[in-house]
């Protein structure tokens, strides 16, 4: 139905979309996830031609809607957009908000537009609110009006840009319930969202976006349970990552300690876990590995999972097999082992970083 071919969007100081390629099939319900600033909202706005792409093509049922002489209103009649900030007209009543585009764009009579609008307000649980103004409604009610307004145009495709992000947490559920109802109508939908459980339960496909591209495209099970890309894994599991490279005994360990402190501060990591990260770094790297490794760099990766409140410190280094448990510094190894809940060692012959020590710290 919609094909994105090398889609790009550039501004003077930013490139939100670099090279987006995807095929969206009729009836797909796609959740678009990723960190802020990765191009998710820009992607929806380009598909709806609210933003003009600076490169690539968008094909709608085989027709290039990015062609120079294409009339954007033709595509917009087939695509409805629900914004995070509602975008209702404050000087119009609820029913007038629903009627306006029907009479202006679809050329319906006022009675037809009114009947359609009233039926849709009933569908989204707002019957009896026809003559109220937007400022008389709660945030959740405003968003349901915005969804009803989109449905009034009977679009083939519904694009929802963070439909619950501007709502009080107590109102999120009522809007999600309306969207779940829409998902059963067979319409094609793309939903930009940070609500992972909602995304997983409602969609048949997930786009994970990072740095202006769709880095991963798959079923909810594939993307959430078995991500193929490291960036996806870190995002799904809410991992905050710190990487250090210790190249010699002259390494500035004091500066590294400050870096760890800043990492823990930014990630809101509990002090108990921060203390044990320091212990693992000092005992394993400084006391056990560096005294015996000859000109071998040590790669240190710290991952903190906000969901599980767990930190994993992975230390990798090359050379021959060297298990810290078999080393001579028994005191350092005892302190190390008592500081973690799990400690494993693995040797993979032929790998550049053939030795790997993994320490798991729980809160």
Residue pairs with C-beta under 8 A, 6 or more apart in sequence:
1 24
1 25
1 26
1 28
1 60
1 61
1 156
1 157
1 188
2 23
2 24
2 47
2 58
2 59
2 60
2 157
2 188
3 22
3 23
3 24
3 57
3 58
3 59
4 20
4 21
4 22
4 23
4 24
4 47
4 56
4 57
4 58
5 21
5 56
5 57
5 58
5 59
6 19
6 20
6 21
6 55
6 56
6 57
7 17
7 19
7 20
7 21
7 43
7 46
7 53
7 55
7 56
7 57
7 58
8 15
8 17
8 18
8 19
8 20
8 53
8 54
8 55
8 56
9 15
9 16
9 17
9 39
9 42
9 46
9 51
9 53
9 54
9 55
10 54
10 55
15 212
16 37
16 38
16 39
16 42
16 212
17 39
17 42
17 43
17 46
17 53
17 212
17 213
18 39
18 211
18 212
18 213
19 56
19 212
19 213
20 39
20 43
20 56
20 212
20 213
20 214
21 214
22 207
22 214
22 217
24 30
24 188
24 190
25 188
26 156
26 188
27 186
27 187
27 188
28 188
28 189
28 190
28 204
28 205
29 183
29 188
29 189
29 191
29 202
29 203
29 204
29 205
30 189
30 190
30 191
30 203
30 204
30 205
30 206
30 207
31 191
31 193
31 198
31 199
31 200
31 202
31 203
31 205
31 206
31 207
31 220
32 40
32 43
32 44
32 190
32 191
32 192
32 193
32 206
32 207
32 209
33 40
33 192
33 193
33 194
33 196
33 199
33 206
33 207
33 208
33 209
33 235
34 40
34 208
34 209
34 210
34 235
35 210
35 235
38 209
38 210
38 211
38 212
39 209
39 212
39 213
40 161
40 192
40 209
41 161
41 162
41 192
42 51
43 192
43 209
44 81
44 159
44 161
44 190
44 192
45 51
45 161
46 52
46 53
46 58
47 58
47 79
47 157
47 159
47 190
48 75
48 76
48 79
48 81
48 159
49 58
49 65
49 66
49 72
49 75
49 76
50 81
52 66
53 66
56 66
57 64
57 66
58 64
58 65
58 66
59 65
60 75
60 78
63 70
64 70
65 72
65 74
65 75
73 105
77 105
77 106
77 153
77 155
78 155
78 156
78 157
79 155
79 156
79 157
79 158
79 159
80 150
80 151
80 153
80 155
80 157
80 158
80 159
81 150
81 159
81 160
81 161
82 143
82 146
82 147
82 150
82 158
82 159
82 160
82 161
82 163
83 146
83 161
84 161
84 162
84 163
84 165
84 166
85 166
86 134
86 139
86 142
86 143
86 145
86 146
86 166
87 146
88 97
88 134
88 142
88 145
88 146
88 149
89 96
89 97
89 100
89 134
90 133
90 134
90 135
91 133
92 100
92 133
93 130
93 131
93 132
93 133
94 121
94 126
94 129
94 130
94 131
94 132
94 133
94 134
94 137
94 145
95 114
95 117
95 118
95 121
95 130
95 131
97 134
97 145
97 149
98 113
98 116
98 117
98 120
98 121
98 145
98 148
98 149
98 152
99 110
99 113
99 114
99 117
99 152
101 149
101 152
101 153
102 108
102 112
102 113
102 116
102 117
102 152
102 153
103 109
103 110
103 113
105 153
106 113
106 153
108 116
113 152
116 152
117 130
117 148
117 152
118 127
118 130
120 148
120 151
120 152
121 127
121 129
121 130
121 145
121 148
123 148
123 151
123 181
124 144
124 145
124 147
124 148
124 178
125 144
125 174
125 178
126 141
126 144
126 145
126 148
129 137
129 141
129 145
134 142
134 145
137 145
138 168
138 171
139 166
139 167
139 168
139 171
140 167
140 168
140 171
140 172
140 174
140 175
143 163
143 164
143 166
143 167
143 171
143 175
144 174
144 175
144 178
147 163
147 175
147 178
147 179
147 182
150 158
151 158
151 182
155 187
156 187
156 188
157 187
157 188
157 189
157 190
158 182
158 187
158 188
158 189
158 190
159 189
159 190
160 179
160 189
160 190
160 191
160 192
160 193
161 192
162 192
162 193
162 194
163 175
163 179
163 191
163 193
164 171
164 172
164 175
164 176
164 193
164 195
164 198
165 194
167 175
172 195
176 195
176 198
179 189
179 191
179 202
180 201
180 202
182 189
183 189
183 202
183 203
191 199
191 202
191 203
193 199
196 224
196 236
199 206
199 220
200 206
200 220
200 224
201 220
203 220
204 219
204 220
205 217
205 218
205 219
205 220
206 216
206 217
206 218
206 219
206 220
206 222
206 223
206 224
207 214
207 216
207 217
208 214
208 215
208 216
208 217
208 223
208 227
208 229
208 231
208 232
208 235
209 215
210 229
210 231
210 232
210 235
215 229
215 231
215 232
216 223
216 227
216 228
216 229
216 232
217 223
218 228
222 228
223 232
223 236
224 236
227 233
227 236
233 239
234 241
234 303
237 305
237 307
237 308
238 305
238 306
238 307
239 303
239 304
239 305
239 306
240 263
240 266
240 267
240 269
240 303
240 304
240 306
241 301
241 302
241 303
241 304
242 259
242 260
242 263
242 301
242 302
243 299
243 300
243 301
243 302
244 256
244 259
244 281
244 299
244 300
244 301
244 302
245 297
245 298
245 299
245 300
246 256
246 285
246 290
246 297
246 298
246 299
246 300
247 297
247 298
248 295
249 290
251 290
253 282
253 286
256 281
257 278
257 281
260 274
260 277
260 278
260 281
260 302
261 274
263 269
263 302
264 271
264 273
264 274
264 277
264 304
267 304
267 306
268 306
269 277
269 304
269 311
270 309
270 363
272 363
273 304
273 309
273 311
273 361
273 363
276 311
276 339
276 340
276 361
277 302
277 311
277 313
277 361
279 335
279 336
279 339
280 313
280 336
280 339
280 340
280 359
280 361
281 300
281 313
283 332
283 333
283 335
283 336
283 339
284 313
284 315
284 324
284 332
284 336
284 357
284 359
285 298
285 300
285 315
287 329
287 332
288 324
288 327
288 329
288 332
288 333
288 336
289 298
289 315
289 317
289 322
289 324
290 298
291 329
292 322
292 327
293 317
293 319
293 322
294 319
296 317
296 318
296 319
297 317
297 318
298 315
298 316
298 317
299 315
299 316
299 317
299 353
300 313
300 314
300 315
301 313
301 314
301 315
301 316
302 311
302 312
302 313
302 314
303 311
303 312
303 314
304 310
304 311
305 311
305 312
309 362
309 363
310 360
310 361
310 362
310 363
311 360
311 361
312 358
312 359
312 360
312 361
313 358
313 359
313 361
314 356
314 357
314 358
314 359
315 356
315 357
315 358
315 359
316 353
316 355
316 356
316 357
317 353
317 354
317 355
318 351
318 352
318 353
318 354
318 355
319 354
319 355
320 354
321 347
321 354
321 355
322 355
323 345
323 347
323 355
324 333
324 336
324 345
324 357
325 333
325 345
327 333
336 343
336 359
337 343
339 359
339 361
340 359
340 360
340 361
341 360
341 361
341 362
342 358
342 359
342 360
343 357
343 358
343 359
343 360
344 357
344 358
345 355
345 356
345 357
345 358
346 355
346 356
346 358
347 354
347 355
347 356
348 354
348 356
